Amino acid sequence: MSEYSGKRAVVIGGTHGMGLGVVEDLVAGGARVLLTGRNEKNLEEARGRLGPDVHVVRADAADRADTEALAEIVGSALGGIDFLHVNVGTSEFSPFTEVTEESYDRMFAVNTKGAFFTVQRLLPLVADGGSIVFTTSVTNVTGSPGMSVYTGTKAAVLGFSRVLASELLPRGIRVNSVAPGFVDTPSMGVSGLTEETRAEFMRVGDEATPMGRHGTVAEVARAVLFLGFGATFTSGAEIPVDGGLGLGLSTSL
């Protein structure tokens, strides 16, 4: 029997990068999977890559109508959820004094409000004894310059994930979070990066990370799925997958 055979999994934000890595591991393990995304190009590429047995659904986490429709689609396609991974997030660099209200609202609409109400709407479909894993960020502890709003959005997600963990104890549903550092994904988690900017971002990240390198999608996926299925006595935790970045160390030490 495959590792996830018979399991029903939903990955919010699963068309590329870390979310897609989680989806591919779930599929390889025999799970029935539904994933969401909002970029049509990424959606089409995911359909071609994953094949017809994976449900690929266009849904914008910041759009309440999409969230309502998603619950109906999940119920029809899977009947319920054993594992829910909430991997939504967008970030924009800006010094604190230069943050615009529009940028602030965009990030909170997706990263925080979107994550919150997506889970609220899907929660009746999550089976007793199931699990939920959020993607937060190492910026929750690093205080990285230019990331004030993004950090606020992810700190909020961590906060309500811990309250949710407490509230769902009677149903045996575990709720945890994974906090990535610099991970090699197409966007590096930042909107509008050029190839040159991405290369520089990775160079800076490698220098800042005590392990001296960026993480891989596979490394993040393993942590997500460990919390989702293997960590059966763990709830309310945030696991860093950051090469030691959250320790505040330097590669020169």
One Martini backbone bead per residue (centre of mass of N, CA, C, O) as a GRO file, in nm:
protein
  253
    1MET     BB    1   0.096   0.035   0.022
    2SER     BB    2   0.069   0.350   0.002
    3GLU     BB    3   0.126   0.610   0.212
    4TYR     BB    4  -0.160   0.782   0.098
    5SER     BB    5  -0.371   0.581   0.077
    6GLY     BB    6  -0.704   0.718   0.086
    7LYS     BB    7  -0.629   1.009   0.083
    8ARG     BB    8  -0.748   1.350   0.128
    9ALA     BB    9  -0.626   1.637  -0.057
   10VAL     BB   10  -0.559   1.992   0.005
   11VAL     BB   11  -0.405   2.257  -0.197
   12ILE     BB   12  -0.336   2.586  -0.129
   13GLY     BB   13  -0.122   2.663  -0.356
   14GLY     BB   14  -0.031   2.412  -0.604
   15THR     BB   15   0.117   2.507  -0.895
   16HIS     BB   16   0.390   2.589  -0.738
   17GLY     BB   17   0.655   2.509  -0.585
   18MET     BB   18   0.586   2.405  -0.276
   19GLY     BB   19   0.298   2.310  -0.339
   20LEU     BB   20   0.376   2.119  -0.573
   21GLY     BB   21   0.560   1.937  -0.408
   22VAL     BB   22   0.336   1.829  -0.228
   23VAL     BB   23   0.156   1.715  -0.447
   24GLU     BB   24   0.359   1.510  -0.571
   25ASP     BB   25   0.392   1.343  -0.310
   26LEU     BB   26   0.098   1.264  -0.279
   27VAL     BB   27   0.063   1.121  -0.548
   28ALA     BB   28   0.296   0.916  -0.509
   29GLY     BB   29   0.133   0.813  -0.233
   30GLY     BB   30  -0.193   0.787  -0.332
   31ALA     BB   31  -0.348   1.041  -0.330
   32ARG     BB   32  -0.618   1.251  -0.328
   33VAL     BB   33  -0.619   1.555  -0.531
   34LEU     BB   34  -0.657   1.910  -0.457
   35LEU     BB   35  -0.593   2.215  -0.631
   36THR     BB   36  -0.485   2.560  -0.620
   37GLY     BB   37  -0.524   2.869  -0.818
   38ARG     BB   38  -0.488   3.194  -1.022
   39ASN     BB   39  -0.294   3.118  -1.252
   40GLU     BB   40  -0.343   3.010  -1.564
   41LYS     BB   41  -0.065   2.908  -1.643
   42ASN     BB   42  -0.017   2.733  -1.390
   43LEU     BB   43  -0.268   2.557  -1.421
   44GLU     BB   44  -0.198   2.431  -1.696
   45GLU     BB   45   0.074   2.310  -1.612
   46ALA     BB   46  -0.041   2.129  -1.389
   47ARG     BB   47  -0.226   1.959  -1.565
   48GLY     BB   48   0.001   1.847  -1.751
   49ARG     BB   49   0.182   1.725  -1.515
   50LEU     BB   50  -0.053   1.553  -1.342
   51GLY     BB   51  -0.319   1.507  -1.468
   52PRO     BB   52  -0.658   1.386  -1.445
   53ASP     BB   53  -0.650   1.287  -1.127
   54VAL     BB   54  -0.613   1.590  -1.073
   55HIS     BB   55  -0.750   1.862  -0.911
   56VAL     BB   56  -0.777   2.172  -1.091
   57VAL     BB   57  -0.836   2.495  -0.933
   58ARG     BB   58  -0.979   2.799  -0.963
   59ALA     BB   59  -0.866   3.009  -0.680
   60ASP     BB   60  -0.914   3.296  -0.481
   61ALA     BB   61  -0.845   3.364  -0.155
   62ALA     BB   62  -0.955   3.678  -0.174
   63ASP     BB   63  -1.228   3.537  -0.275
   64ARG     BB   64  -1.526   3.454  -0.142
   65ALA     BB   65  -1.665   3.318  -0.383
   66ASP     BB   66  -1.441   3.111  -0.435
   67THR     BB   67  -1.457   2.978  -0.156
   68GLU     BB   68  -1.746   2.880  -0.174
   69ALA     BB   69  -1.706   2.710  -0.433
   70LEU     BB   70  -1.481   2.524  -0.328
   71ALA     BB   71  -1.644   2.363  -0.124
   72GLU     BB   72  -1.823   2.228  -0.336
   73ILE     BB   73  -1.598   2.095  -0.503
   74VAL     BB   74  -1.472   1.923  -0.281
   75GLY     BB   75  -1.724   1.765  -0.203
   76SER     BB   76  -1.761   1.638  -0.488
   77ALA     BB   77  -1.463   1.520  -0.541
   78LEU     BB   78  -1.396   1.396  -0.224
   79GLY     BB   79  -1.610   1.444   0.037
   80GLY     BB   80  -1.329   1.521   0.180
   81ILE     BB   81  -1.070   1.584   0.444
   82ASP     BB   82  -0.741   1.490   0.570
   83PHE     BB   83  -0.565   1.721   0.411
   84LEU     BB   84  -0.457   2.066   0.475
   85HIS     BB   85  -0.291   2.306   0.265
   86VAL     BB   86  -0.180   2.644   0.339
   87ASN     BB   87  -0.007   2.827   0.057
   88VAL     BB   88  -0.048   3.132   0.087
   89GLY     BB   89   0.130   3.410  -0.088
   90THR     BB   90   0.245   3.755  -0.070
   91SER     BB   91   0.516   3.985  -0.166
   92GLU     BB   92   0.650   4.318  -0.069
   93PHE     BB   93   0.893   4.541  -0.094
   94SER     BB   94   0.925   4.778   0.190
   95PRO     BB   95   0.965   5.030   0.366
   96PHE     BB   96   0.782   5.137   0.618
   97THR     BB   97   0.757   5.446   0.506
   98GLU     BB   98   0.655   5.319   0.197
   99VAL     BB   99   0.395   5.199   0.257
  100THR     BB  100   0.102   5.117   0.112
  101GLU     BB  101  -0.228   5.057   0.131
  102GLU     BB  102  -0.245   4.868  -0.113
  103SER     BB  103  -0.022   4.671  -0.028
  104TYR     BB  104  -0.133   4.597   0.245
  105ASP     BB  105  -0.408   4.484   0.144
  106ARG     BB  106  -0.304   4.263  -0.044
  107MET     BB  107  -0.154   4.089   0.167
  108PHE     BB  108  -0.389   4.049   0.373
  109ALA     BB  109  -0.599   3.928   0.177
  110VAL     BB  110  -0.429   3.669   0.124
  111ASN     BB  111  -0.250   3.571   0.375
  112THR     BB  112  -0.491   3.609   0.594
  113LYS     BB  113  -0.786   3.623   0.505
  114GLY     BB  114  -0.770   3.393   0.303
  115ALA     BB  115  -0.674   3.171   0.495
  116PHE     BB  116  -0.896   3.188   0.706
  117PHE     BB  117  -1.162   3.154   0.519
  118THR     BB  118  -1.084   2.893   0.387
  119VAL     BB  119  -1.084   2.722   0.644
  120GLN     BB  120  -1.363   2.788   0.749
  121ARG     BB  121  -1.512   2.665   0.495
  122LEU     BB  122  -1.357   2.370   0.499
  123LEU     BB  123  -1.386   2.245   0.789
  124PRO     BB  124  -1.644   2.058   0.756
  125LEU     BB  125  -1.460   1.857   0.562
  126VAL     BB  126  -1.284   1.781   0.791
  127ALA     BB  127  -1.173   1.516   0.935
  128ASP     BB  128  -1.157   1.339   1.191
  129GLY     BB  129  -0.807   1.325   1.243
  130GLY     BB  130  -0.691   1.536   1.090
  131SER     BB  131  -0.508   1.799   0.893
  132ILE     BB  132  -0.325   2.116   0.929
  133VAL     BB  133  -0.115   2.326   0.708
  134PHE     BB  134   0.083   2.605   0.730
  135THR     BB  135   0.234   2.883   0.572
  136THR     BB  136   0.483   3.074   0.674
  137SER     BB  137   0.777   3.238   0.829
  138VAL     BB  138   1.094   3.344   0.920
  139THR     BB  139   1.004   3.649   0.965
  140ASN     BB  140   0.878   3.604   1.250
  141VAL     BB  141   1.203   3.623   1.372
  142THR     BB  142   1.397   3.832   1.195
  143GLY     BB  143   1.315   4.123   1.103
  144SER     BB  144   1.309   4.202   0.804
  145PRO     BB  145   1.384   4.426   0.593
  146GLY     BB  146   1.094   4.523   0.405
  147MET     BB  147   0.880   4.303   0.583
  148SER     BB  148   0.645   4.410   0.765
  149VAL     BB  149   0.379   4.312   0.636
  150TYR     BB  150   0.439   4.020   0.579
  151THR     BB  151   0.504   3.949   0.873
  152GLY     BB  152   0.223   4.021   0.981
  153THR     BB  153   0.066   3.808   0.820
  154LYS     BB  154   0.222   3.551   0.932
  155ALA     BB  155   0.180   3.600   1.234
  156ALA     BB  156  -0.125   3.576   1.221
  157VAL     BB  157  -0.139   3.287   1.122
  158LEU     BB  158   0.000   3.163   1.363
  159GLY     BB  159  -0.202   3.257   1.574
  160PHE     BB  160  -0.464   3.119   1.456
  161SER     BB  161  -0.349   2.830   1.442
  162ARG     BB  162  -0.330   2.791   1.753
  163VAL     BB  163  -0.625   2.830   1.818
  164LEU     BB  164  -0.728   2.607   1.631
  165ALA     BB  165  -0.584   2.376   1.770
  166SER     BB  166  -0.752   2.404   2.028
  167GLU     BB  167  -1.045   2.385   1.905
  168LEU     BB  168  -0.977   2.086   1.755
  169LEU     BB  169  -0.924   1.866   1.971
  170PRO     BB  170  -1.207   1.718   1.987
  171ARG     BB  171  -1.150   1.614   1.669
  172GLY     BB  172  -0.837   1.544   1.617
  173ILE     BB  173  -0.717   1.808   1.490
  174ARG     BB  174  -0.428   1.909   1.342
  175VAL     BB  175  -0.225   2.221   1.386
  176ASN     BB  176   0.025   2.354   1.167
  177SER     BB  177   0.361   2.488   1.082
  178VAL     BB  178   0.561   2.625   0.815
  179ALA     BB  179   0.897   2.793   0.807
  180PRO     BB  180   1.044   2.936   0.560
  181GLY     BB  181   1.305   3.035   0.388
  182PHE     BB  182   1.528   3.007   0.152
  183VAL     BB  183   1.374   2.909  -0.157
  184ASP     BB  184   1.379   2.727  -0.459
  185THR     BB  185   1.180   2.924  -0.656
  186PRO     BB  186   1.048   3.100  -0.909
  187SER     BB  187   0.969   3.358  -0.696
  188MET     BB  188   1.067   3.351  -0.389
  189GLY     BB  189   0.791   3.498  -0.280
  190VAL     BB  190   0.814   3.741  -0.497
  191SER     BB  191   0.704   4.000  -0.662
  192GLY     BB  192   0.852   4.078  -0.974
  193LEU     BB  193   1.095   3.907  -1.048
  194THR     BB  194   1.382   3.896  -1.190
  195GLU     BB  195   1.645   3.712  -1.275
  196GLU     BB  196   1.852   3.902  -1.146
  197THR     BB  197   1.707   3.940  -0.874
  198ARG     BB  198   1.691   3.644  -0.800
  199ALA     BB  199   1.996   3.590  -0.790
  200GLU     BB  200   2.052   3.798  -0.568
  201PHE     BB  201   1.860   3.684  -0.357
  202MET     BB  202   2.009   3.413  -0.333
  203ARG     BB  203   2.283   3.519  -0.252
  204VAL     BB  204   2.193   3.658   0.008
  205GLY     BB  205   2.064   3.407   0.135
  206ASP     BB  206   2.321   3.231   0.148
  207GLU     BB  207   2.479   3.430   0.334
  208ALA     BB  208   2.258   3.433   0.573
  209THR     BB  209   2.271   3.128   0.586
  210PRO     BB  210   2.423   2.904   0.787
  211MET     BB  211   2.429   2.667   0.559
  212GLY     BB  212   2.493   2.824   0.272
  213ARG     BB  213   2.188   2.787   0.158
  214HIS     BB  214   1.925   2.689  -0.008
  215GLY     BB  215   1.632   2.551  -0.033
  216THR     BB  216   1.409   2.296  -0.109
  217VAL     BB  217   1.112   2.178  -0.199
  218ALA     BB  218   1.150   1.892  -0.079
  219GLU     BB  219   1.212   1.987   0.213
  220VAL     BB  220   0.940   2.120   0.264
  221ALA     BB  221   0.752   1.885   0.196
  222ARG     BB  222   0.849   1.695   0.420
  223ALA     BB  223   0.754   1.877   0.654
  224VAL     BB  224   0.458   1.896   0.583
  225LEU     BB  225   0.403   1.578   0.583
  226PHE     BB  226   0.488   1.526   0.867
  227LEU     BB  227   0.266   1.702   0.995
  228GLY     BB  228   0.023   1.570   0.843
  229PHE     BB  229   0.112   1.243   0.929
  230GLY     BB  230   0.357   1.187   1.147
  231ALA     BB  231   0.275   1.412   1.379
  232THR     BB  232   0.059   1.274   1.609
  233PHE     BB  233   0.182   1.469   1.875
  234THR     BB  234   0.123   1.745   1.702
  235SER     BB  235   0.021   2.085   1.804
  236GLY     BB  236   0.087   2.427   1.745
  237ALA     BB  237   0.328   2.424   1.548
  238GLU     BB  238   0.654   2.556   1.432
  239ILE     BB  239   0.852   2.471   1.154
  240PRO     BB  240   1.168   2.520   1.054
  241VAL     BB  241   1.287   2.584   0.697
  242ASP     BB  242   1.609   2.768   0.712
  243GLY     BB  243   1.913   2.688   0.779
  244GLY     BB  244   1.915   2.870   1.064
  245LEU     BB  245   1.810   3.168   1.036
  246GLY     BB  246   1.637   3.190   1.311
  247LEU     BB  247   1.903   3.196   1.501
  248GLY     BB  248   2.101   3.447   1.420
  249LEU     BB  249   2.326   3.362   1.247
  250SER     BB  250   2.647   3.319   1.086
  251THR     BB  251   2.859   3.201   0.834
  252SER     BB  252   3.122   3.326   0.990
  253LEU     BB  253   3.114   3.138   1.260
   0.00000   0.00000   0.00000
